[in-house]
Amino acid sequence: MDGDYNDNTEKIKGSDRWGGAAEKTEEEVKSLEDYFKEQYSMTIKEAVLGK
């Protein structure tokens, strides 16, 4: 949403910023999952499900 609450998703996709953001987010999620597994010997999903 822009400052006037208009959806600007297509504008962002058109400017090629979408792919970079998605790629960076994917890397950050993997890093967080790896850290969690190393620290707690379980995945985040296992912790949430109480396994």
mmCIF entry with sequence, helices, sheets and N, C-alpha, C, O atoms, coordinates in Angstrom:
data_MODEL
# 
_entry.id   MODEL 
# 
_entity.id                         1 
_entity.type                       polymer 
_entity.pdbx_number_of_molecules   1 
# 
_entity_poly.entity_id                      1 
_entity_poly.type                           'polypeptide(L)' 
_entity_poly.nstd_linkage                   no 
_entity_poly.nstd_monomer                   no 
_entity_poly.pdbx_seq_one_letter_code       MDGDYNDNTEKIKGSDRWGGAAEKTEEEVKSLEDYFKEQYSMTIKEAVLGK 
_entity_poly.pdbx_seq_one_letter_code_can   MDGDYNDNTEKIKGSDRWGGAAEKTEEEVKSLEDYFKEQYSMTIKEAVLGK 
_entity_poly.pdbx_strand_id                 A 
# 
loop_
_entity_poly_seq.entity_id 
_entity_poly_seq.num 
_entity_poly_seq.mon_id 
_entity_poly_seq.hetero 
1 1  MET n 
1 2  ASP n 
1 3  GLY n 
1 4  ASP n 
1 5  TYR n 
1 6  ASN n 
1 7  ASP n 
1 8  ASN n 
1 9  THR n 
1 10 GLU n 
1 11 LYS n 
1 12 ILE n 
1 13 LYS n 
1 14 GLY n 
1 15 SER n 
1 16 ASP n 
1 17 ARG n 
1 18 TRP n 
1 19 GLY n 
1 20 GLY n 
1 21 ALA n 
1 22 ALA n 
1 23 GLU n 
1 24 LYS n 
1 25 THR n 
1 26 GLU n 
1 27 GLU n 
1 28 GLU n 
1 29 VAL n 
1 30 LYS n 
1 31 SER n 
1 32 LEU n 
1 33 GLU n 
1 34 ASP n 
1 35 TYR n 
1 36 PHE n 
1 37 LYS n 
1 38 GLU n 
1 39 GLN n 
1 40 TYR n 
1 41 SER n 
1 42 MET n 
1 43 THR n 
1 44 ILE n 
1 45 LYS n 
1 46 GLU n 
1 47 ALA n 
1 48 VAL n 
1 49 LEU n 
1 50 GLY n 
1 51 LYS n 
# 
_struct_asym.id          A 
_struct_asym.entity_id   1 
# 
loop_
_struct_conf.conf_type_id 
_struct_conf.id 
_struct_conf.pdbx_PDB_helix_id 
_struct_conf.beg_label_comp_id 
_struct_conf.beg_label_asym_id 
_struct_conf.beg_label_seq_id 
_struct_conf.pdbx_beg_PDB_ins_code 
_struct_conf.end_label_comp_id 
_struct_conf.end_label_asym_id 
_struct_conf.end_label_seq_id 
_struct_conf.pdbx_end_PDB_ins_code 
_struct_conf.beg_auth_comp_id 
_struct_conf.beg_auth_asym_id 
_struct_conf.beg_auth_seq_id 
_struct_conf.end_auth_comp_id 
_struct_conf.end_auth_asym_id 
_struct_conf.end_auth_seq_id 
_struct_conf.pdbx_PDB_helix_class 
_struct_conf.details 
_struct_conf.pdbx_PDB_helix_length 
HELX_P HELX_P1 AA1 THR A 9  ? GLY A 14 ? THR A 9  GLY A 14 1 ? 6  
HELX_P HELX_P2 AA2 ARG A 17 ? TYR A 40 ? ARG A 17 TYR A 40 1 ? 24 
HELX_P HELX_P3 AA3 ILE A 44 ? LEU A 49 ? ILE A 44 LEU A 49 1 ? 6  
# 
_struct_conf_type.id          HELX_P 
_struct_conf_type.criteria    ? 
_struct_conf_type.reference   ? 
# 
loop_
_atom_site.group_PDB 
_atom_site.id 
_atom_site.type_symbol 
_atom_site.label_atom_id 
_atom_site.label_alt_id 
_atom_site.label_comp_id 
_atom_site.label_asym_id 
_atom_site.label_entity_id 
_atom_site.label_seq_id 
_atom_site.pdbx_PDB_ins_code 
_atom_site.Cartn_x 
_atom_site.Cartn_y 
_atom_site.Cartn_z 
_atom_site.occupancy 
_atom_site.B_iso_or_equiv 
_atom_site.pdbx_formal_charge 
_atom_site.auth_seq_id 
_atom_site.auth_comp_id 
_atom_site.auth_asym_id 
_atom_site.auth_atom_id 
_atom_site.pdbx_PDB_model_num 
ATOM 1   N N  . MET A 1 1  ? 0.838  -1.171  0.000   1.00 0.00 ? 1  MET A N  1 
ATOM 2   C CA . MET A 1 1  ? 0.000  0.000   0.000   1.00 0.00 ? 1  MET A CA 1 
ATOM 3   C C  . MET A 1 1  ? 0.888  1.241   0.000   1.00 0.00 ? 1  MET A C  1 
ATOM 4   O O  . MET A 1 1  ? 1.918  1.297   0.673   1.00 0.00 ? 1  MET A O  1 
ATOM 5   N N  . ASP A 1 2  ? 0.463  2.214   -0.763  1.00 0.00 ? 2  ASP A N  1 
ATOM 6   C CA . ASP A 1 2  ? 1.190  3.474   -0.739  1.00 0.00 ? 2  ASP A CA 1 
ATOM 7   C C  . ASP A 1 2  ? 0.583  4.370   0.341   1.00 0.00 ? 2  ASP A C  1 
ATOM 8   O O  . ASP A 1 2  ? -0.300 3.945   1.086   1.00 0.00 ? 2  ASP A O  1 
ATOM 9   N N  . GLY A 1 3  ? 1.052  5.581   0.417   1.00 0.00 ? 3  GLY A N  1 
ATOM 10  C CA . GLY A 1 3  ? 0.588  6.504   1.443   1.00 0.00 ? 3  GLY A CA 1 
ATOM 11  C C  . GLY A 1 3  ? -0.888 6.828   1.366   1.00 0.00 ? 3  GLY A C  1 
ATOM 12  O O  . GLY A 1 3  ? -1.483 7.256   2.356   1.00 0.00 ? 3  GLY A O  1 
ATOM 13  N N  . ASP A 1 4  ? -1.492 6.628   0.194   1.00 0.00 ? 4  ASP A N  1 
ATOM 14  C CA . ASP A 1 4  ? -2.922 6.878   0.019   1.00 0.00 ? 4  ASP A CA 1 
ATOM 15  C C  . ASP A 1 4  ? -3.740 5.589   0.089   1.00 0.00 ? 4  ASP A C  1 
ATOM 16  O O  . ASP A 1 4  ? -4.909 5.571   -0.296  1.00 0.00 ? 4  ASP A O  1 
ATOM 17  N N  . TYR A 1 5  ? -3.126 4.514   0.580   1.00 0.00 ? 5  TYR A N  1 
ATOM 18  C CA . TYR A 1 5  ? -3.769 3.203   0.738   1.00 0.00 ? 5  TYR A CA 1 
ATOM 19  C C  . TYR A 1 5  ? -4.164 2.554   -0.582  1.00 0.00 ? 5  TYR A C  1 
ATOM 20  O O  . TYR A 1 5  ? -5.138 1.805   -0.647  1.00 0.00 ? 5  TYR A O  1 
ATOM 21  N N  . ASN A 1 6  ? -3.407 2.844   -1.626  1.00 0.00 ? 6  ASN A N  1 
ATOM 22  C CA . ASN A 1 6  ? -3.628 2.202   -2.916  1.00 0.00 ? 6  ASN A CA 1 
ATOM 23  C C  . ASN A 1 6  ? -2.674 1.018   -3.034  1.00 0.00 ? 6  ASN A C  1 
ATOM 24  O O  . ASN A 1 6  ? -1.512 1.103   -2.638  1.00 0.00 ? 6  ASN A O  1 
ATOM 25  N N  . ASP A 1 7  ? -3.168 -0.071  -3.574  1.00 0.00 ? 7  ASP A N  1 
ATOM 26  C CA . ASP A 1 7  ? -2.346 -1.267  -3.772  1.00 0.00 ? 7  ASP A CA 1 
ATOM 27  C C  . ASP A 1 7  ? -1.302 -0.972  -4.844  1.00 0.00 ? 7  ASP A C  1 
ATOM 28  O O  . ASP A 1 7  ? -1.648 -0.615  -5.970  1.00 0.00 ? 7  ASP A O  1 
ATOM 29  N N  . ASN A 1 8  ? -0.032 -1.121  -4.497  1.00 0.00 ? 8  ASN A N  1 
ATOM 30  C CA . ASN A 1 8  ? 1.025  -0.859  -5.462  1.00 0.00 ? 8  ASN A CA 1 
ATOM 31  C C  . ASN A 1 8  ? 1.845  -2.111  -5.770  1.00 0.00 ? 8  ASN A C  1 
ATOM 32  O O  . ASN A 1 8  ? 3.009  -2.009  -6.159  1.00 0.00 ? 8  ASN A O  1 
ATOM 33  N N  . THR A 1 9  ? 1.251  -3.283  -5.599  1.00 0.00 ? 9  THR A N  1 
ATOM 34  C CA . THR A 1 9  ? 1.933  -4.547  -5.843  1.00 0.00 ? 9  THR A CA 1 
ATOM 35  C C  . THR A 1 9  ? 2.434  -4.646  -7.276  1.00 0.00 ? 9  THR A C  1 
ATOM 36  O O  . THR A 1 9  ? 3.592  -4.997  -7.504  1.00 0.00 ? 9  THR A O  1 
ATOM 37  N N  . GLU A 1 10 ? 1.582  -4.343  -8.236  1.00 0.00 ? 10 GLU A N  1 
ATOM 38  C CA . GLU A 1 10 ? 1.985  -4.457  -9.643  1.00 0.00 ? 10 GLU A CA 1 
ATOM 39  C C  . GLU A 1 10 ? 3.106  -3.472  -9.983  1.00 0.00 ? 10 GLU A C  1 
ATOM 40  O O  . GLU A 1 10 ? 3.999  -3.788  -10.769 1.00 0.00 ? 10 GLU A O  1 
ATOM 41  N N  . LYS A 1 11 ? 3.056  -2.303  -9.400  1.00 0.00 ? 11 LYS A N  1 
ATOM 42  C CA . LYS A 1 11 ? 4.102  -1.307  -9.639  1.00 0.00 ? 11 LYS A CA 1 
ATOM 43  C C  . LYS A 1 11 ? 5.440  -1.835  -9.121  1.00 0.00 ? 11 LYS A C  1 
ATOM 44  O O  . LYS A 1 11 ? 6.460  -1.681  -9.793  1.00 0.00 ? 11 LYS A O  1 
ATOM 45  N N  . ILE A 1 12 ? 5.453  -2.441  -7.962  1.00 0.00 ? 12 ILE A N  1 
ATOM 46  C CA . ILE A 1 12 ? 6.681  -2.989  -7.390  1.00 0.00 ? 12 ILE A CA 1 
ATOM 47  C C  . ILE A 1 12 ? 7.181  -4.158  -8.232  1.00 0.00 ? 12 ILE A C  1 
ATOM 48  O O  . ILE A 1 12 ? 8.376  -4.260  -8.511  1.00 0.00 ? 12 ILE A O  1 
ATOM 49  N N  . LYS A 1 13 ? 6.267  -5.040  -8.636  1.00 0.00 ? 13 LYS A N  1 
ATOM 50  C CA . LYS A 1 13 ? 6.659  -6.160  -9.488  1.00 0.00 ? 13 LYS A CA 1 
ATOM 51  C C  . LYS A 1 13 ? 7.244  -5.659  -10.797 1.00 0.00 ? 13 LYS A C  1 
ATOM 52  O O  . LYS A 1 13 ? 8.219  -6.222  -11.295 1.00 0.00 ? 13 LYS A O  1 
ATOM 53  N N  . GLY A 1 14 ? 6.667  -4.622  -11.353 1.00 0.00 ? 14 GLY A N  1 
ATOM 54  C CA . GLY A 1 14 ? 7.130  -4.069  -12.618 1.00 0.00 ? 14 GLY A CA 1 
ATOM 55  C C  . GLY A 1 14 ? 8.497  -3.424  -12.521 1.00 0.00 ? 14 GLY A C  1 
ATOM 56  O O  . GLY A 1 14 ? 9.227  -3.356  -13.511 1.00 0.00 ? 14 GLY A O  1 
ATOM 57  N N  . SER A 1 15 ? 8.847  -2.953  -11.343 1.00 0.00 ? 15 SER A N  1 
ATOM 58  C CA . SER A 1 15 ? 10.147 -2.305  -11.179 1.00 0.00 ? 15 SER A CA 1 
ATOM 59  C C  . SER A 1 15 ? 11.229 -3.305  -10.785 1.00 0.00 ? 15 SER A C  1 
ATOM 60  O O  . SER A 1 15 ? 12.361 -2.914  -10.501 1.00 0.00 ? 15 SER A O  1 
ATOM 61  N N  . ASP A 1 16 ? 10.889 -4.588  -10.766 1.00 0.00 ? 16 ASP A N  1 
ATOM 62  C CA . ASP A 1 16 ? 11.812 -5.685  -10.471 1.00 0.00 ? 16 ASP A CA 1 
ATOM 63  C C  . ASP A 1 16 ? 12.350 -5.663  -9.047  1.00 0.00 ? 16 ASP A C  1 
ATOM 64  O O  . ASP A 1 16 ? 13.423 -6.206  -8.786  1.00 0.00 ? 16 ASP A O  1 
ATOM 65  N N  . ARG A 1 17 ? 11.627 -5.049  -8.130  1.00 0.00 ? 17 ARG A N  1 
ATOM 66  C CA . ARG A 1 17 ? 12.035 -5.083  -6.724  1.00 0.00 ? 17 ARG A CA 1 
ATOM 67  C C  . ARG A 1 17 ? 11.431 -6.282  -6.012  1.00 0.00 ? 17 ARG A C  1 
ATOM 68  O O  . ARG A 1 17 ? 11.916 -6.691  -4.957  1.00 0.00 ? 17 ARG A O  1 
ATOM 69  N N  . TRP A 1 18 ? 10.384 -6.841  -6.580  1.00 0.00 ? 18 TRP A N  1 
ATOM 70  C CA . TRP A 1 18 ? 9.665  -7.949  -5.949  1.00 0.00 ? 18 TRP A CA 1 
ATOM 71  C C  . TRP A 1 18 ? 10.557 -9.186  -5.821  1.00 0.00 ? 18 TRP A C  1 
ATOM 72  O O  . TRP A 1 18 ? 10.646 -9.779  -4.746  1.00 0.00 ? 18 TRP A O  1 
ATOM 73  N N  . GLY A 1 19 ? 11.214 -9.574  -6.913  1.00 0.00 ? 19 GLY A N  1 
ATOM 74  C CA . GLY A 1 19 ? 12.035 -10.780 -6.918  1.00 0.00 ? 19 GLY A CA 1 
ATOM 75  C C  . GLY A 1 19 ? 13.175 -10.701 -5.931  1.00 0.00 ? 19 GLY A C  1 
ATOM 76  O O  . GLY A 1 19 ? 13.460 -11.681 -5.243  1.00 0.00 ? 19 GLY A O  1 
ATOM 77  N N  . GLY A 1 20 ? 13.829 -9.569  -5.844  1.00 0.00 ? 20 GLY A N  1 
ATOM 78  C CA . GLY A 1 20 ? 14.934 -9.411  -4.898  1.00 0.00 ? 20 GLY A CA 1 
ATOM 79  C C  . GLY A 1 20 ? 14.470 -9.524  -3.462  1.00 0.00 ? 20 GLY A C  1 
ATOM 80  O O  . GLY A 1 20 ? 15.141 -10.139 -2.633  1.00 0.00 ? 20 GLY A O  1 
ATOM 81  N N  . ALA A 1 21 ? 13.332 -8.937  -3.166  1.00 0.00 ? 21 ALA A N  1 
ATOM 82  C CA . ALA A 1 21 ? 12.796 -9.004  -1.814  1.00 0.00 ? 21 ALA A CA 1 
ATOM 83  C C  . ALA A 1 21 ? 12.404 -10.437 -1.465  1.00 0.00 ? 21 ALA A C  1 
ATOM 84  O O  . ALA A 1 21 ? 12.655 -10.898 -0.351  1.00 0.00 ? 21 ALA A O  1 
ATOM 85  N N  . ALA A 1 22 ? 11.796 -11.134 -2.408  1.00 0.00 ? 22 ALA A N  1 
ATOM 86  C CA . ALA A 1 22 ? 11.389 -12.518 -2.158  1.00 0.00 ? 22 ALA A CA 1 
ATOM 87  C C  . ALA A 1 22 ? 12.614 -13.403 -1.936  1.00 0.00 ? 22 ALA A C  1 
ATOM 88  O O  . ALA A 1 22 ? 12.610 -14.269 -1.061  1.00 0.00 ? 22 ALA A O  1 
ATOM 89  N N  . GLU A 1 23 ? 13.650 -13.185 -2.724  1.00 0.00 ? 23 GLU A N  1 
ATOM 90  C CA . GLU A 1 23 ? 14.876 -13.970 -2.587  1.00 0.00 ? 23 GLU A CA 1 
ATOM 91  C C  . GLU A 1 23 ? 15.540 -13.704 -1.237  1.00 0.00 ? 23 GLU A C  1 
ATOM 92  O O  . GLU A 1 23 ? 15.985 -14.641 -0.573  1.00 0.00 ? 23 GLU A O  1 
ATOM 93  N N  . LYS A 1 24 ? 15.611 -12.455 -0.830  1.00 0.00 ? 24 LYS A N  1 
ATOM 94  C CA . LYS A 1 24 ? 16.229 -12.102 0.449   1.00 0.00 ? 24 LYS A CA 1 
ATOM 95  C C  . LYS A 1 24 ? 15.434 -12.704 1.608   1.00 0.00 ? 24 LYS A C  1 
ATOM 96  O O  . LYS A 1 24 ? 16.017 -13.208 2.568   1.00 0.00 ? 24 LYS A O  1 
ATOM 97  N N  . THR A 1 25 ? 14.120 -12.650 1.519   1.00 0.00 ? 25 THR A N  1 
ATOM 98  C CA . THR A 1 25 ? 13.278 -13.215 2.564   1.00 0.00 ? 25 THR A CA 1 
ATOM 99  C C  . THR A 1 25 ? 13.502 -14.719 2.670   1.00 0.00 ? 25 THR A C  1 
ATOM 100 O O  . THR A 1 25 ? 13.584 -15.256 3.775   1.00 0.00 ? 25 THR A O  1 
ATOM 101 N N  . GLU A 1 26 ? 13.600 -15.397 1.540   1.00 0.00 ? 26 GLU A N  1 
ATOM 102 C CA . GLU A 1 26 ? 13.840 -16.840 1.527   1.00 0.00 ? 26 GLU A CA 1 
ATOM 103 C C  . GLU A 1 26 ? 15.166 -17.172 2.225   1.00 0.00 ? 26 GLU A C  1 
ATOM 104 O O  . GLU A 1 26 ? 15.238 -18.127 2.999   1.00 0.00 ? 26 GLU A O  1 
ATOM 105 N N  . GLU A 1 27 ? 16.203 -16.393 1.954   1.00 0.00 ? 27 GLU A N  1 
ATOM 106 C CA . GLU A 1 27 ? 17.501 -16.608 2.590   1.00 0.00 ? 27 GLU A CA 1 
ATOM 107 C C  . GLU A 1 27 ? 17.413 -16.370 4.099   1.00 0.00 ? 27 GLU A C  1 
ATOM 108 O O  . GLU A 1 27 ? 18.007 -17.118 4.876   1.00 0.00 ? 27 GLU A O  1 
ATOM 109 N N  . GLU A 1 28 ? 16.687 -15.350 4.515   1.00 0.00 ? 28 GLU A N  1 
ATOM 110 C CA . GLU A 1 28 ? 16.556 -15.040 5.931   1.00 0.00 ? 28 GLU A CA 1 
ATOM 111 C C  . GLU A 1 28 ? 15.778 -16.127 6.663   1.00 0.00 ? 28 GLU A C  1 
ATOM 112 O O  . GLU A 1 28 ? 16.124 -16.482 7.790   1.00 0.00 ? 28 GLU A O  1 
ATOM 113 N N  . VAL A 1 29 ? 14.740 -16.654 6.042   1.00 0.00 ? 29 VAL A N  1 
ATOM 114 C CA . VAL A 1 29 ? 13.949 -17.723 6.654   1.00 0.00 ? 29 VAL A CA 1 
ATOM 115 C C  . VAL A 1 29 ? 14.817 -18.970 6.838   1.00 0.00 ? 29 VAL A C  1 
ATOM 116 O O  . VAL A 1 29 ? 14.777 -19.602 7.894   1.00 0.00 ? 29 VAL A O  1 
ATOM 117 N N  . LYS A 1 30 ? 15.601 -19.327 5.819   1.00 0.00 ? 30 LYS A N  1 
ATOM 118 C CA . LYS A 1 30 ? 16.471 -20.491 5.923   1.00 0.00 ? 30 LYS A CA 1 
ATOM 119 C C  . LYS A 1 30 ? 17.492 -20.303 7.039   1.00 0.00 ? 30 LYS A C  1 
ATOM 120 O O  . LYS A 1 30 ? 17.748 -21.225 7.813   1.00 0.00 ? 30 LYS A O  1 
ATOM 121 N N  . SER A 1 31 ? 18.066 -19.125 7.121   1.00 0.00 ? 31 SER A N  1 
ATOM 122 C CA . SER A 1 31 ? 19.045 -18.834 8.165   1.00 0.00 ? 31 SER A CA 1 
ATOM 123 C C  . SER A 1 31 ? 18.422 -18.965 9.554   1.00 0.00 ? 31 SER A C  1 
ATOM 124 O O  . SER A 1 31 ? 19.028 -19.538 10.460  1.00 0.00 ? 31 SER A O  1 
ATOM 125 N N  . LEU A 1 32 ? 17.220 -18.435 9.717   1.00 0.00 ? 32 LEU A N  1 
ATOM 126 C CA . LEU A 1 32 ? 16.518 -18.525 10.998  1.00 0.00 ? 32 LEU A CA 1 
ATOM 127 C C  . LEU A 1 32 ? 16.187 -19.973 11.339  1.00 0.00 ? 32 LEU A C  1 
ATOM 128 O O  . LEU A 1 32 ? 16.357 -20.397 12.482  1.00 0.00 ? 32 LEU A O  1 
ATOM 129 N N  . GLU A 1 33 ? 15.719 -20.730 10.357  1.00 0.00 ? 33 GLU A N  1 
ATOM 130 C CA . GLU A 1 33 ? 15.405 -22.145 10.598  1.00 0.00 ? 33 GLU A CA 1 
ATOM 131 C C  . GLU A 1 33 ? 16.645 -22.925 10.996  1.00 0.00 ? 33 GLU A C  1 
ATOM 132 O O  . GLU A 1 33 ? 16.589 -23.749 11.910  1.00 0.00 ? 33 GLU A O  1 
ATOM 133 N N  . ASP A 1 34 ? 17.779 -22.676 10.316  1.00 0.00 ? 34 ASP A N  1 
ATOM 134 C CA . ASP A 1 34 ? 19.029 -23.360 10.644  1.00 0.00 ? 34 ASP A CA 1 
ATOM 135 C C  . ASP A 1 34 ? 19.479 -23.015 12.060  1.00 0.00 ? 34 ASP A C  1 
ATOM 136 O O  . ASP A 1 34 ? 19.882 -23.897 12.819  1.00 0.00 ? 34 ASP A O  1 
ATOM 137 N N  . TYR A 1 35 ? 19.412 -21.738 12.415  1.00 0.00 ? 35 TYR A N  1 
ATOM 138 C CA . TYR A 1 35 ? 19.796 -21.298 13.756  1.00 0.00 ? 35 TYR A CA 1 
ATOM 139 C C  . TYR A 1 35 ? 18.917 -21.960 14.819  1.00 0.00 ? 35 TYR A C  1 
ATOM 140 O O  . TYR A 1 35 ? 19.426 -22.465 15.820  1.00 0.00 ? 35 TYR A O  1 
ATOM 141 N N  . PHE A 1 36 ? 17.611 -21.958 14.604  1.00 0.00 ? 36 PHE A N  1 
ATOM 142 C CA . PHE A 1 36 ? 16.680 -22.532 15.570  1.00 0.00 ? 36 PHE A CA 1 
ATOM 143 C C  . PHE A 1 36 ? 16.961 -24.016 15.774  1.00 0.00 ? 36 PHE A C  1 
ATOM 144 O O  . PHE A 1 36 ? 16.970 -24.505 16.903  1.00 0.00 ? 36 PHE A O  1 
ATOM 145 N N  . LYS A 1 37 ? 17.192 -24.732 14.662  1.00 0.00 ? 37 LYS A N  1 
ATOM 146 C CA . LYS A 1 37 ? 17.450 -26.160 14.752  1.00 0.00 ? 37 LYS A CA 1 
ATOM 147 C C  . LYS A 1 37 ? 18.752 -26.430 15.510  1.00 0.00 ? 37 LYS A C  1 
ATOM 148 O O  . LYS A 1 37 ? 18.830 -27.368 16.303  1.00 0.00 ? 37 LYS A O  1 
ATOM 149 N N  . GLU A 1 38 ? 19.764 -25.610 15.263  1.00 0.00 ? 38 GLU A N  1 
ATOM 150 C CA . GLU A 1 38 ? 21.048 -25.784 15.944  1.00 0.00 ? 38 GLU A CA 1 
ATOM 151 C C  . GLU A 1 38 ? 20.919 -25.493 17.436  1.00 0.00 ? 38 GLU A C  1 
ATOM 152 O O  . GLU A 1 38 ? 21.483 -26.215 18.258  1.00 0.00 ? 38 GLU A O  1 
ATOM 153 N N  . GLN A 1 39 ? 20.191 -24.456 17.789  1.00 0.00 ? 39 GLN A N  1 
ATOM 154 C CA . GLN A 1 39 ? 20.058 -24.048 19.186  1.00 0.00 ? 39 GLN A CA 1 
ATOM 155 C C  . GLN A 1 39 ? 19.131 -24.959 19.996  1.00 0.00 ? 39 GLN A C  1 
ATOM 156 O O  . GLN A 1 39 ? 19.393 -25.218 21.170  1.00 0.00 ? 39 GLN A O  1 
ATOM 157 N N  . TYR A 1 40 ? 18.057 -25.444 19.382  1.00 0.00 ? 40 TYR A N  1 
ATOM 158 C CA . TYR A 1 40 ? 17.026 -26.149 20.128  1.00 0.00 ? 40 TYR A CA 1 
ATOM 159 C C  . TYR A 1 40 ? 16.826 -27.602 19.711  1.00 0.00 ? 40 TYR A C  1 
ATOM 160 O O  . TYR A 1 40 ? 15.951 -28.288 20.241  1.00 0.00 ? 40 TYR A O  1 
ATOM 161 N N  . SER A 1 41 ? 17.627 -28.067 18.774  1.00 0.00 ? 41 SER A N  1 
ATOM 162 C CA . SER A 1 41 ? 17.564 -29.463 18.306  1.00 0.00 ? 41 SER A CA 1 
ATOM 163 C C  . SER A 1 41 ? 16.172 -29.868 17.807  1.00 0.00 ? 41 SER A C  1 
ATOM 164 O O  . SER A 1 41 ? 15.765 -31.023 17.936  1.00 0.00 ? 41 SER A O  1 
ATOM 165 N N  . MET A 1 42 ? 15.464 -28.911 17.245  1.00 0.00 ? 42 MET A N  1 
ATOM 166 C CA . MET A 1 42 ? 14.172 -29.183 16.628  1.00 0.00 ? 42 MET A CA 1 
ATOM 167 C C  . MET A 1 42 ? 13.878 -28.065 15.647  1.00 0.00 ? 42 MET A C  1 
ATOM 168 O O  . MET A 1 42 ? 14.469 -26.988 15.718  1.00 0.00 ? 42 MET A O  1 
ATOM 169 N N  . THR A 1 43 ? 12.971 -28.327 14.744  1.00 0.00 ? 43 THR A N  1 
ATOM 170 C CA . THR A 1 43 ? 12.593 -27.284 13.797  1.00 0.00 ? 43 THR A CA 1 
ATOM 171 C C  . THR A 1 43 ? 11.584 -26.344 14.451  1.00 0.00 ? 43 THR A C  1 
ATOM 172 O O  . THR A 1 43 ? 11.013 -26.658 15.495  1.00 0.00 ? 43 THR A O  1 
ATOM 173 N N  . ILE A 1 44 ? 11.378 -25.212 13.836  1.00 0.00 ? 44 ILE A N  1 
ATOM 174 C CA . ILE A 1 44 ? 10.381 -24.266 14.337  1.00 0.00 ? 44 ILE A CA 1 
ATOM 175 C C  . ILE A 1 44 ? 9.004  -24.919 14.286  1.00 0.00 ? 44 ILE A C  1 
ATOM 176 O O  . ILE A 1 44 ? 8.205  -24.773 15.211  1.00 0.00 ? 44 ILE A O  1 
ATOM 177 N N  . LYS A 1 45 ? 8.734  -25.635 13.209  1.00 0.00 ? 45 LYS A N  1 
ATOM 178 C CA . LYS A 1 45 ? 7.434  -26.318 13.072  1.00 0.00 ? 45 LYS A CA 1 
ATOM 179 C C  . LYS A 1 45 ? 7.231  -27.332 14.190  1.00 0.00 ? 45 LYS A C  1 
ATOM 180 O O  . LYS A 1 45 ? 6.143  -27.408 14.761  1.00 0.00 ? 45 LYS A O  1 
ATOM 181 N N  . GLU A 1 46 ? 8.261  -28.112 14.513  1.00 0.00 ? 46 GLU A N  1 
ATOM 182 C CA . GLU A 1 46 ? 8.153  -29.081 15.605  1.00 0.00 ? 46 GLU A CA 1 
ATOM 183 C C  . GLU A 1 46 ? 7.873  -28.378 16.929  1.00 0.00 ? 46 GLU A C  1 
ATOM 184 O O  . GLU A 1 46 ? 7.081  -28.868 17.735  1.00 0.00 ? 46 GLU A O  1 
ATOM 185 N N  . ALA A 1 47 ? 8.512  -27.242 17.159  1.00 0.00 ? 47 ALA A N  1 
ATOM 186 C CA . ALA A 1 47 ? 8.292  -26.495 18.392  1.00 0.00 ? 47 ALA A CA 1 
ATOM 187 C C  . ALA A 1 47 ? 6.857  -25.976 18.469  1.00 0.00 ? 47 ALA A C  1 
ATOM 188 O O  . ALA A 1 47 ? 6.220  -26.045 19.521  1.00 0.00 ? 47 ALA A O  1 
ATOM 189 N N  . VAL A 1 48 ? 6.361  -25.464 17.363  1.00 0.00 ? 48 VAL A N  1 
ATOM 190 C CA . VAL A 1 48 ? 4.996  -24.924 17.340  1.00 0.00 ? 48 VAL A CA 1 
ATOM 191 C C  . VAL A 1 48 ? 3.970  -26.039 17.554  1.00 0.00 ? 48 VAL A C  1 
ATOM 192 O O  . VAL A 1 48 ? 2.968  -25.853 18.243  1.00 0.00 ? 48 VAL A O  1 
ATOM 193 N N  . LEU A 1 49 ? 4.237  -27.197 16.952  1.00 0.00 ? 49 LEU A N  1 
ATOM 194 C CA . LEU A 1 49 ? 3.309  -28.322 17.083  1.00 0.00 ? 49 LEU A CA 1 
ATOM 195 C C  . LEU A 1 49 ? 3.482  -29.093 18.389  1.00 0.00 ? 49 LEU A C  1 
ATOM 196 O O  . LEU A 1 49 ? 2.691  -29.987 18.689  1.00 0.00 ? 49 LEU A O  1 
ATOM 197 N N  . GLY A 1 50 ? 4.508  -28.755 19.164  1.00 0.00 ? 50 GLY A N  1 
ATOM 198 C CA . GLY A 1 50 ? 4.745  -29.423 20.457  1.00 0.00 ? 50 GLY A CA 1 
ATOM 199 C C  . GLY A 1 50 ? 5.277  -30.819 20.305  1.00 0.00 ? 50 GLY A C  1 
ATOM 200 O O  . GLY A 1 50 ? 4.974  -31.685 21.126  1.00 0.00 ? 50 GLY A O  1 
ATOM 201 N N  . LYS A 1 51 ? 6.067  -31.066 19.271  1.00 0.00 ? 51 LYS A N  1 
ATOM 202 C CA . LYS A 1 51 ? 6.619  -32.412 19.063  1.00 0.00 ? 51 LYS A CA 1 
ATOM 203 C C  . LYS A 1 51 ? 7.988  -32.537 19.666  1.00 0.00 ? 51 LYS A C  1 
ATOM 204 O O  . LYS A 1 51 ? 8.603  -33.600 19.587  1.00 0.00 ? 51 LYS A O  1 
# 
